[in-house]
Amino acid sequence: MEHAPYETIELYIRNLMTPADRKAFETQVAADPDLAGEVAFYEALLLHRDKSLAAEWKAKGEKMLAGDTPPLKAATVNRFRIQWAAAASLILMLTATGIWYTQFYNPYGSVVTQYMEPYRYSGDLGVQIPGTEDRDWQRALALYRERSYEQAAILANGLENSRQYADDARLLGGVILIEQKHPEKALQKLRDVRSPVLRQKAQFYSALAFLQDKKPEKARAILTEIAKDGSSHYQDEAREILQKIE
């Protein structure tokens, strides 16, 4: 589980973890009262917009408060209650001001997290005497793998006019911008990927960027096209995502 804490919690709440990850996370929650409180907090926020889970949370909360769950330390119970009260107050405030959906909540965030795959270069780096562009590209890939996104992006941007690496650099730049939660800028990069070999990847990442930007209609159009393309490596993923965002 290498996601940011709130992303991990959302994957857990929406039952999108693998069984092994779910078990490991539950063990972590059981041993960490602060994390348990965070789970309760984010679950309250998500459930404000996700009615399908509301009944489950209500039953869980009633059992906890009625003492039907295994005994918890007093401090843990207090944290649950404090976090729940804070979440409820925040929900009321956001609803009243009308800014919840536009600024604070992305209903497609967990889908993007689940299907966002790391960039993988499939070209040939086996040059005996690498030139400047070859060295810059190898360094960009190394920095990306190290999650040094800003430095990797600088090198990738400098290769967008390269004859050999232009489309790869644009694709990498787009992926980095999605990782950094800048979907609009990512889409600008991905639109310029022209190579037929890389276009499939660029389309799939573009769909994820549209979801990250809360534009499901545009994402749906791309995913529908991919789902119909028998030659696409992303056909199955596209079909799964279409089902999840309906």
Secondary structure by P-SEA (a helix, b strand, c coil): ccccaaaaaaaaaaccccaaaaaaaaaaaaacaaaaaaaaaaaaaaaaccccaaaaaaaaaaaaaacccccccaaaaaaaaaaaaaaaaaaaaaaaaccccccccccaaaaaaacccccccccccccccccaaaaaaaaaaaaaaacaaaaaaaaaaaaccccccaaaaaaaaaaaaaaacaaaaaaaaaaacccccaaaaaaaaaaaaaaaaccaaaaaaaaaaaaacccccaaaaaaaaaaaac
